[in-house]
């Protein structure tokens, strides 16, 4: 059996496990993650987080998408990891932790977590990609993981799933693939986004690094200024802070709620059923 927390970061849900004692023995970790993240037949989640010891920070995390792929960063997952670490006594309100994208700083204030993201990389604006023989103008930035950002009209009616899949698997963004964000600007401090996430392979209710990517791309176009409220599909609002530095950005923070849904214990039969 495996003890766990279920948490939600503004609509992204995660399974979190404290493995500082290295007691997690489930065999193939990718298969374990795929199985327990499957909705309706197991716990179900967008992602899976393992907390481990670190020689460089308060703790180290490993983050897995629902399909079992391990990736460097997830903004909303990182906020949940920070609050989990605080609740479990692993770290104090102000903490740092090790990720594949680098050392992340975070501060927990009640059920709200403010997280310092790594500096963005590889920003490209107003680039053209061919989708079914038609040129589509997109923007790209890596905010810990790769994100395409597309400005659209009538966001509520936009076909995020189908266009998101086409962007996610597009040859121009291989071999890693990319997340795809579709957004509209409301005013100088407010945007709305919908996100198709790789690894989940569907639209999710929120995406922290996608919110940051969308805010930074919007700022690069002169459309918004810090701080930016990012309204996500769950109905919640994430806040992005940043400073412009020449043609780039620095001091990028993601803030929002990280709520505990429940804690429980995963029985062996919930993840070993495929072996029978």
C-alpha positions in Angstrom: 0.0 0.0 0.0 1.1 3.5 -0.7 0.1 6.6 1.4 -0.6 9.7 -0.7 -2.2 13.2 -0.8 -4.5 14.3 -3.5 -4.2 18.0 -4.3 -5.5 20.6 -6.7 -3.6 23.6 -8.0 -6.3 25.8 -9.5 -7.9 22.9 -11.3 -4.8 20.7 -12.1 -5.0 17.7 -9.8 -2.0 15.7 -8.6 -1.1 12.6 -6.5 1.8 13.4 -4.1 3.9 10.9 -2.2 6.6 11.5 0.4 9.4 9.2 -0.5 12.2 10.7 1.6 12.7 7.3 3.3 12.9 5.6 -0.2 10.2 3.2 0.8 8.3 3.4 -2.5 8.7 0.0 -4.2 6.3 -0.3 -7.1 8.4 -1.8 -9.8 8.1 0.1 -13.1 7.5 3.6 -12.0 6.1 4.8 -15.4 3.6 2.0 -15.5 2.6 2.7 -11.8 2.0 6.3 -12.6 -0.1 5.6 -15.7 -2.2 3.2 -13.7 -2.9 5.3 -10.6 -3.5 8.4 -12.7 -6.2 6.7 -14.8 -9.5 8.2 -13.9 -12.6 6.1 -12.9 -10.5 2.9 -12.3 -7.9 4.4 -9.9 -7.2 7.6 -8.0 -7.0 9.7 -11.2 -4.9 12.8 -11.7 -3.2 15.1 -14.2 0.2 14.4 -12.7 2.2 12.5 -10.1 4.8 14.0 -7.7 7.4 12.2 -5.7 9.2 14.1 -2.9 12.8 12.9 -2.2 15.8 14.1 -0.3 18.1 16.7 -1.8 21.7 17.8 -1.0 21.1 21.2 -2.6 17.7 22.3 -1.3 14.9 21.5 1.2 13.9 18.6 -1.0 13.9 17.2 -4.5 10.9 16.3 -6.6 10.3 14.0 -9.5 7.3 15.0 -11.6 5.4 12.6 -14.0 2.6 13.4 -16.4 -0.4 11.1 -16.3 1.0 9.1 -19.2 4.1 8.1 -17.1 6.5 10.5 -18.8 8.9 12.3 -16.5 9.3 16.1 -17.2 11.3 18.9 -15.7 8.7 21.3 -14.4 5.0 21.9 -13.8 4.0 25.2 -12.3 0.8 24.2 -10.5 2.3 20.9 -9.5 5.2 22.8 -8.0 2.9 24.9 -6.0 1.1 21.8 -4.6 4.5 20.2 -3.8 5.5 23.3 -1.8 2.3 23.3 0.3 2.6 19.5 0.7 6.1 19.9 2.0 5.0 22.6 4.4 2.1 20.5 5.7 4.3 17.5 6.2 7.0 19.5 8.0 9.6 18.9 5.2 10.1 22.6 4.7 9.2 26.0 6.3 6.9 28.6 4.7 9.8 29.9 2.6 11.6 27.0 0.8 13.6 26.0 -2.2 13.4 22.6 -4.0 15.2 20.9 -6.7 13.6 20.2 -10.1 14.8 19.1 -13.5 14.4 22.8 -14.5 16.6 24.0 -11.7 16.2 25.2 -8.1 12.7 26.6 -7.5 11.9 29.1 -4.6 8.4 29.1 -3.1 6.5 30.7 -0.2 3.4 29.2 1.4 0.7 31.6 2.8 -2.3 29.6 4.0 -3.7 27.8 0.9 -1.9 30.2 -1.5 1.6 29.5 -2.9 3.8 32.0 -4.7 6.5 30.3 -6.8 9.5 31.7 -8.5 9.9 30.2 -11.9 13.1 29.7 -13.9 13.9 32.3 -16.5 12.2 31.7 -19.9 14.2 30.2 -22.8 14.0 30.1 -26.5 11.3 32.7 -26.9 10.1 33.2 -30.5 7.2 35.4 -31.5 5.1 35.6 -34.6 6.4 32.5 -36.2 4.4 30.6 -38.9 3.6 26.9 -38.8 1.7 24.9 -41.4 -1.4 23.2 -40.2 -3.3 21.2 -42.8 -1.8 23.3 -45.5 -2.6 26.6 -43.9 -0.1 29.0 -42.2 -0.9 29.6 -38.5 0.8 32.4 -36.6 2.1 31.1 -33.2 4.5 32.1 -30.4 6.8 29.9 -28.5 8.6 30.0 -25.1 10.0 27.5 -22.6 8.9 28.4 -19.1 10.4 25.2 -17.6 8.6 23.1 -20.2 7.9 24.1 -23.9 4.7 26.1 -24.7 3.1 27.4 -27.9 0.8 30.4 -27.4 -1.8 31.4 -29.9 -4.0 34.4 -29.8 -7.6 33.5 -30.8 -11.0 35.0 -31.0 -14.1 33.5 -29.3 -12.0 31.4 -26.9 -15.1 29.7 -25.4 -16.0 28.1 -28.8 -12.4 27.4 -29.9 -11.6 23.7 -30.7 -8.8 23.4 -28.2 -8.6 19.6 -28.2 -8.2 19.1 -31.9 -6.0 22.1 -32.6 -4.0 21.4 -29.4 -3.2 17.9 -30.6 -2.0 19.2 -34.0 0.3 21.7 -32.3 1.5 19.3 -29.7 2.7 16.7 -32.2 3.7 19.2 -35.0 7.0 18.4 -36.6 8.4 21.9 -35.9 8.3 21.1 -32.1 9.7 17.6 -32.2 11.2 15.6 -30.6 9.9 16.9 -27.2 6.6 18.1 -28.5 4.9 21.1 -26.8 2.0 22.2 -24.8 -0.5 24.5 -26.6 -2.2 27.5 -25.1 -5.0 29.5 -26.7 -5.7 32.9 -25.2 -7.3 36.2 -25.4 -6.4 39.5 -23.8 -9.1 41.1 -21.6 -7.3 44.3 -20.5 -3.7 45.4 -19.5 -3.7 43.2 -16.5 -6.0 40.3 -17.4 -6.0 37.5 -19.9 -7.9 34.2 -20.4 -6.3 30.9 -21.5 -7.2 27.4 -22.3 -4.5 24.8 -22.5 -3.8 21.4 -24.2 -1.2 19.6 -22.1 1.3 17.1 -23.5 1.5 14.0 -21.3 -2.2 14.4 -20.3 -3.0 14.6 -24.0 -6.2 16.6 -23.4 -7.3 20.0 -22.4 -6.8 20.6 -18.6 -8.5 23.0 -16.3 -5.4 25.0 -15.6 -1.6 25.1 -16.4 0.8 27.2 -14.4 3.7 27.3 -16.8 1.2 27.9 -19.6 -0.2 30.8 -17.7 3.3 32.2 -17.3 4.1 31.6 -21.0 0.9 33.3 -22.1 1.5 36.4 -19.9 5.1 36.7 -21.1 4.2 36.4 -24.7 1.4 38.9 -24.3 3.8 41.3 -22.6 6.4 40.8 -25.4 3.7 42.0 -27.8 3.0 45.1 -25.6 -0.5 43.9 -24.7 -0.1 43.5 -20.9 2.0 44.5 -18.0 2.8 42.9 -14.6 1.1 41.7 -12.6 -1.2 39.7 -14.9 -4.3 37.9 -13.8 -4.7 34.7 -15.8 -8.2 33.2 -15.9 -8.1 29.5 -16.5 -10.8 27.0 -17.4 -11.5 25.9 -13.9 -12.8 29.4 -13.1 -9.9 30.3 -10.9 -7.3 33.0 -11.4 -3.5 32.6 -11.4 -1.4 35.7 -11.0 1.9 36.2 -12.9 4.5 38.7 -11.8 7.6 39.6 -13.9 10.1 42.2 -14.8 11.2 43.0 -18.4 14.9 42.9 -18.9 15.8 44.2 -22.3 14.3 41.8 -24.8 13.8 39.1 -22.1 12.2 38.7 -18.7 13.4 38.0 -15.1 11.9 37.6 -11.6 8.9 35.6 -12.8 6.5 34.4 -10.2 3.4 32.3 -10.3 0.8 32.6 -7.5 -2.4 30.8 -6.8 -4.2 28.4 -4.6 -3.0 24.9 -3.8 -5.7 22.9 -2.0 -5.6 19.5 -0.3 -8.5 17.4 -1.6 -7.9 14.3 0.6 -5.2 11.9 1.8 -5.5 8.2 1.5 -3.8 4.9 0.8 -3.5 3.2 -2.6 -4.0 -0.5 -2.3 -1.9 -2.8 -4.3 -4.8 -4.0 -6.4 -5.3 -0.5 -7.7 -2.1 -0.6 -9.6 -1.3 -4.3 -10.0 -4.5 -5.2 -11.7 -2.8 -5.1 -15.1 -0.5 -7.9 -14.1 -3.3 -10.4 -13.6 
